[in-house]
Amino acid sequence: MIYNAPVKDMVFLIDEWIGIDRVTSLPGYEDMDRETLEFILEEAGKFCSSELLPINRQGDEHGATLVEGVVKAPPGFKQAYQAYTEGGWTGIDADPQYGGQGLPKLVQFQVDEMLSSCNLAFKLYSELSHGAYHAILANASKELCDRYVPNMVAGTWSGSMCLTEPHCGTDLGLLTTRAIPVGEGSYKISGTKIFITSGDHDLAENIIHLVLARLDGAPSGPHGISLFLVPRSLVNEDGSLGERNGVSTGSIEHKMGIRGSATCVLNFDDAIGYLVGEENRGLSAMFTMMNIERITVGVQGLGFAEIAHQNALNYANERLQGKAPGERPDPGKTADPIIFHPEIRRQLMKIRCQVEGARALAVFAGFHADVAARATDSELSERANDTLALLTPVIKSYLSDLGMSSTLSAQQVFGGHGYISEHGMEQLVRDCRITLIYEGTNEIQAIDLVTRKLTMKGGDLIKGFLSYWERFLETEGKTDSLAACLDPTRAAFQRLSEATGWIRNELQTDQARAMGAATDYQRLFALTTVACLWTHIIQSIADKQGALYDSKRKTARFFMDHVLPETAALHRVVTQGGASLADFDDEDFHTG
Ligand SMILES: Cc1cc2nc3c(=O)[nH]c(=O)nc-3n(C[C@H](O)[C@H](O)[C@H](O)COP(=O)(O)OP(=O)(O)OC[C@H]3O[C@@H](n4cnc5c(N)ncnc54)[C@H](O)[C@@H]3O)c2cc1C
């Protein structure tokens, strides 16, 4: 496998499109400039390609193991984890007060993409620490923050997110893990959690589990759930590790992909835990973690699409099969590289135009996350937060779907050589598959978008978002390349506006019909948003000449011609597909 971190594109998007001065104008980010950004991203890219990519296959082949109750990460992961923590990569966007680097989330998302490209299984050992860090900081007492956060930022301790139980995955209101108060702010936690990523391993000295549990007498359903911090080993007053807590690993899962990541069944037997936030408000506290994780999972999909494209492009330049149509590159040869076949070019460009558009979406989200967290103007911060809330399910699902379609498409470019394991393409397909499932399946994201985000603040979020882009699309198409983007984007935007009106109307009259259209609506939303971003990019470089800008203009046009037309079909399915689904009765879905 090869991997070259797409630093050039990342820097272009952050510095030339978003504008690095808009990032540095936020308090705490004053020191960031193009050179620093470039340096950090180059270093991250080097680390990922030299340390993490080489151990990705052995992680898959060897997997995580459970021997006599001890979970071991695959060979090579321990050394890489040590280098990773020593490099400070576990605390990129973390608060310097707790030992973090204090860099923008925008930067964190770029590094997340690189890590996901090179070795998602490895990344997962620290990814949940990052989410747990944010949840603890936003919701826990200062005492808990001071005691647990610095080691989590340093990576000497890692984190986990314990929601899922055997009988409850999507519907967390069903969970039964119990918490009993034992005084002095402590609780005894008992129950079984399954599918816990990095629930146990030998890379960090301690693991800080964030566990959802129900206090005795709490209301049933989602409003009776509280959040607890449960360390694998108890922590003494002086910060040293004490005795082992009542948490044990029942088993680890054997699974389709990310085999190097330990997915654990955890048994909590009177384990000591500490309340994070308020009693019965655990789900909303956990959402601090889940919202960040959802965008990060989307970025994982983007990382897969990027590395899949790079390797397929590389292979297509080397593999000789058939004669290219038209003028051949080397008529003396019996066969040409397959990159000269238009079908291969189409497949590769279809991945690339979507990857670059998706990265723009991730950068857009990262910038809004930074503005939401740091802007001193509260109105600006609230608007950024609203945009982020609206886009979170879209990013999670669209980018992970893109990872899946791109790894499959890139595998196809390898023919049978993609199906066998030699080139690593089948591992990419297997590893990427989980991104559509965890952190709430993509279908649940669609339902979140339609039923929660479209109705939030009386519909103000979506109205604000649409009116922003409507105003932008009134831009005059002064250059041919801008006009080539504006017309199709306006048409897609019209479809999205109509479909949004339709969905909002159905939510009032026939909720089942609105929910039946949610996944198609979500895709229509994503494709149209990416088209708006592409158009915005092309407008921002209208006066610029050079290879990078020409390439952006051609790629944007390709997206408009080859991807965006799907919005016409989606609009039709959303607004007219409900009746044929409603034709079926309950009996039509019985088995046997
Ligand atoms: C490798 C791996 C790692 C994981 N890591 C973690 C972790 O670290 N921590 C953790 O807590 N969990 C983790 N999970 C669990 C993961 O988040 C859940 O598997 C996921 O949320 C789906 O839950 P489920 O598997 O129980 O499926 P179910 O909830 O049973 O869903 C089954 C199907 O029904 C659909 N569905 C369910 N409800 C609805 C609805 N209301 N409307 C429409 N469709 C619906 C779903 O989309 C899905 O297609 C992990 C899972 C895996 C496989």
The ligand as an SDF file (V2000), in Angstrom:
LIG
                    3D

 53 58  0  0  0  0  0  0  0  0999 V2000
  -16.9150   -2.9940   15.8110 C   0  0  0  0  0  0  0  0  0  0  0  0
  -17.9180   -2.2920   16.6540 C   0  0  0  0  0  0  0  0  0  0  0  0
  -17.4940   -1.3190   17.5590 C   0  0  0  0  0  0  0  0  0  0  0  0
  -18.4260   -0.6980   18.3940 C   0  0  0  0  0  0  0  0  0  0  0  0
  -17.9870    0.1970   19.3510 N   0  0  0  0  0  0  0  0  0  0  0  0
  -18.8680    0.6140   20.3090 C   0  0  0  0  0  0  0  0  0  0  0  0
  -18.4150    1.3230   21.4590 C   0  0  0  0  0  0  0  0  0  0  0  0
  -17.2400    1.6420   21.6050 O   0  0  0  0  0  0  0  0  0  0  0  0
  -19.3210    1.6510   22.4070 N   0  0  0  0  0  0  0  0  0  0  0  0
  -20.6390    1.3180   22.3040 C   0  0  0  0  0  0  0  0  0  0  0  0
  -21.4020    1.6220   23.2070 O   0  0  0  0  0  0  0  0  0  0  0  0
  -21.1100    0.6570   21.2130 N   0  0  0  0  0  0  0  0  0  0  0  0
  -20.2540    0.2920   20.2220 C   0  0  0  0  0  0  0  0  0  0  0  0
  -20.7070   -0.4040   19.1340 N   0  0  0  0  0  0  0  0  0  0  0  0
  -22.1330   -0.6450   18.9900 C   0  0  0  0  0  0  0  0  0  0  0  0
  -22.7460    0.1330   17.8270 C   0  0  0  0  0  0  0  0  0  0  0  0
  -22.7860    1.5020   18.1170 O   0  0  0  0  0  0  0  0  0  0  0  0
  -24.1240   -0.4960   17.5520 C   0  0  0  0  0  0  0  0  0  0  0  0
  -23.8720   -1.7600   16.9530 O   0  0  0  0  0  0  0  0  0  0  0  0
  -24.9890    0.3490   16.6510 C   0  0  0  0  0  0  0  0  0  0  0  0
  -25.3500    1.5490   17.2950 O   0  0  0  0  0  0  0  0  0  0  0  0
  -26.2750   -0.3840   16.2340 C   0  0  0  0  0  0  0  0  0  0  0  0
  -26.8730   -1.0380   17.3220 O   0  0  0  0  0  0  0  0  0  0  0  0
  -27.2470   -2.5960   17.1740 P   0  0  0  0  0  0  0  0  0  0  0  0
  -26.0640   -3.2920   16.6370 O   0  0  0  0  0  0  0  0  0  0  0  0
  -27.7970   -3.0640   18.4570 O   0  0  0  0  0  0  0  0  0  0  0  0
  -28.3670   -2.6310   16.0720 O   0  0  0  0  0  0  0  0  0  0  0  0
  -29.9760   -2.3920   16.3170 P   0  0  0  0  0  0  0  0  0  0  0  0
  -30.1710   -1.1940   17.1670 O   0  0  0  0  0  0  0  0  0  0  0  0
  -30.5700   -3.6640   16.7510 O   0  0  0  0  0  0  0  0  0  0  0  0
  -30.4010   -2.0610   14.8440 O   0  0  0  0  0  0  0  0  0  0  0  0
  -30.6230   -3.0530   13.8360 C   0  0  0  0  0  0  0  0  0  0  0  0
  -31.0950   -2.3680   12.5590 C   0  0  0  0  0  0  0  0  0  0  0  0
  -32.3300   -1.6770   12.7960 O   0  0  0  0  0  0  0  0  0  0  0  0
  -32.2190   -0.3160   12.4650 C   0  0  0  0  0  0  0  0  0  0  0  0
  -32.9830    0.4590   13.4360 N   0  0  0  0  0  0  0  0  0  0  0  0
  -32.9390    0.3770   14.7810 C   0  0  0  0  0  0  0  0  0  0  0  0
  -33.7790    1.2660   15.3290 N   0  0  0  0  0  0  0  0  0  0  0  0
  -34.3710    1.9360   14.3190 C   0  0  0  0  0  0  0  0  0  0  0  0
  -35.3170    3.0070   14.2360 C   0  0  0  0  0  0  0  0  0  0  0  0
  -35.8060    3.5900   15.3440 N   0  0  0  0  0  0  0  0  0  0  0  0
  -35.6880    3.4380   13.0220 N   0  0  0  0  0  0  0  0  0  0  0  0
  -35.1660    2.8780   11.9110 C   0  0  0  0  0  0  0  0  0  0  0  0
  -34.2630    1.8780   11.9120 N   0  0  0  0  0  0  0  0  0  0  0  0
  -33.8730    1.4150   13.1040 C   0  0  0  0  0  0  0  0  0  0  0  0
  -30.7400    0.0080   12.5080 C   0  0  0  0  0  0  0  0  0  0  0  0
  -30.4150    1.0740   11.6230 O   0  0  0  0  0  0  0  0  0  0  0  0
  -30.1230   -1.3070   12.0460 C   0  0  0  0  0  0  0  0  0  0  0  0
  -30.0800   -1.3540   10.6490 O   0  0  0  0  0  0  0  0  0  0  0  0
  -19.8050   -1.0160   18.2630 C   0  0  0  0  0  0  0  0  0  0  0  0
  -20.2190   -1.9630   17.3220 C   0  0  0  0  0  0  0  0  0  0  0  0
  -19.3070   -2.6110   16.5540 C   0  0  0  0  0  0  0  0  0  0  0  0
  -19.7930   -3.6720   15.6000 C   0  0  0  0  0  0  0  0  0  0  0  0
  1  2  1  0
  2  3  1  0
  2 52  2  0
  3  4  2  0
  4  5  1  0
  4 50  1  0
  5  6  2  0
  6  7  1  0
  6 13  1  0
  7  8  2  0
  7  9  1  0
  9 10  1  0
 10 11  2  0
 10 12  1  0
 12 13  2  0
 13 14  1  0
 14 15  1  0
 14 50  1  0
 15 16  1  0
 16 17  1  0
 16 18  1  0
 18 19  1  0
 18 20  1  0
 20 21  1  0
 20 22  1  0
 22 23  1  0
 23 24  1  0
 24 25  2  0
 24 26  1  0
 24 27  1  0
 27 28  1  0
 28 29  2  0
 28 30  1  0
 28 31  1  0
 31 32  1  0
 32 33  1  0
 33 34  1  0
 33 48  1  0
 34 35  1  0
 35 36  1  0
 35 46  1  0
 36 37  1  0
 36 45  1  0
 37 38  2  0
 38 39  1  0
 39 40  1  0
 39 45  2  0
 40 41  1  0
 40 42  2  0
 42 43  1  0
 43 44  2  0
 44 45  1  0
 46 47  1  0
 46 48  1  0
 48 49  1  0
 50 51  2  0
 51 52  1  0
 52 53  1  0
M  END
$$$$
